[in-house]
């Protein structure tokens, strides 16, 4: 596990060009009305048969291993190709899940809107009962909270992407609480 990056200054809402793996505290925490935006590019030609990236919203700093903290949101676009006759099918879906009390929940799988070599912008908007997730301005899905959103403390990003910036947006006055 890598050491957590220094959290942004209270007044700062943007982290530019972080190295991966990236781990940071979410200053001020998460709550209905707040949003996180991650902008970057999916790297082409990654030197692995398994090509993926992930954005995790975690309830602590233990983000990997046998005793990791809860993950309220595991956002995992996959670009795995079938590599051989006996390798089984590739996995090119977007998988969204959570990890609660030592167990993965039921996966939700969607068509993957991301393409290798293309830029993206992911927006995770926090509502009272769910996350609303969009990619490059298009709504992708809603994902219900499986742990209290107030318990989320950390963001972790890793995989075959370049991250240009991570922004933490304050609540918007016109934001419905649904």
N, C-alpha and C positions, 0 to 999 in steps of 0.2 A: 504494500500500500504506500502511495506517495504521501509526503507531508502536505497538509492543507496549505493552500495559497493564502497569503495575507488577505483578510477581508477588506473590501473597499471601504474607504472613508465614509462616514455617515452621510456626507453631502454628495459623495460620488455615486452615480447610479450606473456607470458603464465600466466594464473591464475590457480592455482592448488586447487583442492578439495573445490570449493566454496560451502557455505551453500545455500540451496534453501528456499524461492525464492531468485534468484540472479539477481541483477540489477547493471549494470555498464555503465559508459560512454565509448564510443569507442574513445580512444585517437587517434588523427589524422584523425578521421572520416572514411567514406567509399568512395571508388572511384574505377573505373575500374582497375582491376589487383589485388586488395586486396582480401584476403580470411579469413574466420573465420572457425576454426575447433573446434567442441565440441566432446569430447570423454567421454564415461561413460557406464552405464548399465541400462537397463530397470528393475526396481525392480519388483520381482514376488510377487503375493499374496497381493497386495495393499488392504487395508481394506475398499474399497469403491466399489460400483457397477459401478462407472464411473472411468475408468482408462485411463489416458491420460498424455502426457507431451507436453510442447510447448516451442518453441524458437521464440522470437519476436524481430525484428529489428525495433526500434521505433524512431520517430522524436523528442522526448522529454522525460521528466520524468513522465508524467501522463500516466501510463501504464494500469490502470484499471479504471472502473467506467463510469459514464455517460458522462464525459467531457474529455475522454482520447485523447492524441495526436495521430496523424497519426501513423499507423503501416505499414511500407513498406512491411514487410514480417511476416506472421503468419504461422509458421510451426508446425503442430499439429497432431502427430500420436495418434491414438485412439485404445483402447483395451476394449471397452465397450461391455459386454456380455448381451444377452437377459436374464433378471432376473426373469421373471414371465410370466404367461399366457397372461396378458393384457399389458405387458410393451413395446410391439413393438419390432422391430428388433434391434439387437445390432449394434454397429458401430465400425468396426475394420479397418477403412480406414486411410490413411494419407491425411489430409486436409491442403491445402495451400491457403492462402487468404491474403488480405490486408484490412486495415481499414482507409478510407480516408474521410475527412470532415464529420465525424460523422456517416459514413455508411460503412458496410461491403461490399466488392466487391463480384463478382461471385467466389464461391468456385471452386477450382480445386481439384479433388479427385483421389487418386492413391491407388493401392494395398499397404498395409502396410508392409514394409520389416523388421520391428523391431519385436522382440520376447521378451516376458517377461523372465527375468533371463539371458538374453544374452547381451554381451558387444556390443557397437556400436561406430562408428566414423562418424560424420556428417561433411561434408565440404561444405561451402557456398562460392562459387567463384563469385566475382562481375565482370560482363562484362558491357559494355556501356549501353546496352538496357535490360539486364536481369540478374537474378541470375542463376548459374548452380549449382545444388544441387546433391551431391552424398552421399551414405551411405556405409560405410565400403569398399570404393574403387570402388563401382559400381554406374554409373550415374543413377539417378532416374528421374530427370525432370529439365526443364528450366522454370523459372517463370519471366514474364516481369515486369519491373519496372512500378509501377503505381503512384509513386511519384518520384521526383528527388532523385537519390541515395545520392547526396551530403547533403541532409537534414537529413539523418539518423544519430542519435547522441548516441543512447542507445541500449544495448542488454539486454533482460530479458529472464530468463530461469526458468521454474517452472514445477512441476508435479511429477509423480511417477518414477523418475530416480535418480541415483547417478551420479554426474558429477565429472569425474576425472580431467579434465582440459579444459580450453577454451584458444585457441591460436588465435592471430591476426597476420596474415602473411602479410608482405609487398609485393608490386607487384613483380612479377617475370619478369626478362628481356625477357624471351621467351614467355611471356603471350600474346596471340593475343587479340586485342581489339574488334573483331567481331562487 
